[in-house]
Amino acid sequence: MISIVTKAAGEARQRSSKRVLPMHLKQAVLADERFDFLNDIVSKVADAPTAAKHEGSDDDGPGPKKKKGALRRKRKGSDES
């Protein structure tokens, strides 16, 4: 268990990802023949994209993008309605 997680973390680090994603685990399994028994499981995981990340993007995984700005709260005593 420690070995596969360590290898997956190394894959994530190589791709400048802050998270270990399923595709990193897949790459770790495919790279080491000791994990051949997991090939059927990881075959269902999408392959890692080969294109470079877009500049200015801080998103390191799938999912909805977060809004960058924060909402402002009204000050106490403000007459704005």
C-alpha positions in Angstrom: 0.0 0.0 0.0 2.8 2.4 0.9 4.6 1.6 -2.3 1.7 2.4 -4.6 0.8 5.6 -2.8 4.4 6.8 -2.9 4.6 6.1 -6.6 1.3 7.8 -7.3 2.4 10.8 -5.2 5.6 10.9 -7.4 3.5 10.9 -10.5 1.4 13.8 -9.1 4.6 15.7 -8.3 6.0 15.2 -11.8 2.8 16.7 -13.2 2.8 19.7 -10.8 -0.4 18.6 -9.2 -1.3 19.3 -5.6 -3.5 16.3 -5.4 -3.1 12.6 -6.1 -5.8 11.8 -8.6 -7.0 8.4 -10.0 -4.9 8.9 -13.1 -1.8 9.1 -11.0 -2.6 5.8 -9.3 -3.2 4.3 -12.8 0.2 5.5 -14.0 1.8 4.0 -10.8 0.1 0.7 -11.5 1.1 0.6 -15.1 4.7 1.5 -14.4 5.4 -1.3 -11.9 4.8 -5.0 -12.7 4.2 -5.8 -9.1 0.8 -4.2 -9.4 -0.3 -6.1 -12.5 -3.2 -7.6 -10.5 -4.7 -4.1 -10.5 -4.7 -3.6 -14.3 -8.4 -4.6 -14.6 -9.4 -2.0 -12.1 -7.2 0.9 -13.4 -8.3 0.2 -17.0 -11.6 2.0 -16.2 -9.7 5.2 -15.2 -9.2 7.9 -17.9 -5.7 8.4 -19.1 -3.7 11.4 -18.0 -3.8 14.3 -20.5 -0.6 14.8 -22.4 -1.1 18.5 -23.1 0.6 21.1 -20.9 -1.5 23.1 -18.5 -2.8 26.5 -19.6 -0.9 29.4 -18.2 -2.6 31.1 -15.3 -4.7 28.1 -14.4 -4.5 27.0 -10.8 -6.9 24.1 -11.3 -5.2 20.8 -10.9 -8.0 18.4 -11.3 -11.4 17.7 -12.8 -14.5 19.4 -11.4 -16.1 22.8 -11.4 -13.9 25.8 -11.4 -14.1 28.0 -8.3 -14.9 31.7 -8.5 -11.9 33.9 -7.8 -13.6 36.9 -6.3 -15.1 37.2 -2.9 -18.6 38.6 -2.1 -18.7 41.9 -0.3 -20.8 42.3 2.8 -22.7 45.4 3.7 -21.2 47.6 6.3 -23.2 48.1 9.5 -25.1 51.3 9.3 -25.1 51.4 5.5 -28.3 52.9 3.9 -28.0 51.0 0.6 -31.0 48.9 -0.2 
